């Protein structure tokens, strides 16, 4: 053991259970990453939360196989308390990826590029910032990969976080949606700043792979949820959870007819680690669950039932009209992935049920109210 590095991150029951689950299903991937350095951009975001916690927990249990993690984010408000303790395996980089100047003598073995504004509520409010974070941030990383390629220590792998939003509103025959579907996306609508910049970034990734033979892999998340997502995020499960935790009625600003499949974050993180370490270069992988596909109104009723059973919640479902006239513009009616590629090539097999994931999420929110 090196020194007296204590576990300083939050050890809530839900987090410990989830991290143990991630380790058990991605042990081979952690073994591959052991002894390497990883740069994580968007470290203060939703998906960064469990990526960091699972790596730090791995290091605590496997001190001879430590992964050195560089956590890059603007940290616009402040660095979370659980990340502030001084430790040799976590280096905080308080930087903006759109302007970050990579040090040429700094060698990162792996890069996970998750820096983006991912909530529709916020990317519609900050469209230019969203485009810049996606496009300019990726350009910076790709330039660094090219430089390192000709060095003694090239980057071993880049995982780029795209989005299921690149599919837009798929036609009926393309649901469940596979990676070969080209998409049905507006390039001028209120969501285009996110959708189209993600699509363009995939084009960058694939062409930099083809021209420069760079080790780039692409993840397309489908409606991930759970611990780490701020309760003010604006996405549906966070919104409904906020209503429940504050013991208010659940408010739905739509008919509730659009349907989704929802993937619990612990299962999603396992998938992303598999893509990073085992995915084919230049390839995109859907990460989510194929069932159950559930309407938003059914989701609300399910959350009311779970909250009533475990948290003595007494609220009900109310439907209101949003003050935002463009709230539902270009909102896909169905979103459901085909994950056959991730299953066959990576051994990805999500197992946490929607009911269990929602219960863990509400338990985590009830303790953190992040």
Secondary structure, 3 states (H helix, E strand, C coil): CCCCCCCCCCCCHHHHHHHHHHHHHCHHHHHHHCCCEEEEECCCCHHHHHHHHHHHHHHHHCHHHCCEEEEEECCCCCCCHHHCCCCCCEEEEECCCCCCCCCCCCCCCEEEECCCCCCHHHHCCCHHHHHHHHHHHHHHHHHHHHHHHCCCCCCCEEEEECCHHHHECCCHHHCCECCCCCCECCCCCCCHHHHHHHHHHHHHHHHHHHHHCCCEEEEEECCEECCCCCCCCCCHHHHHHHHHHCCCCEEECCCCCCEECCEEHHHHHHHHHHHHHHCCCCCEEEECCCCCCEEHHHHHHHHHHHHHHHHCCCCCEEECCCCCCCCCCCCCCEECECCHHHHHHHCCCCCCCHHHHHHHHHHHHHHHCC
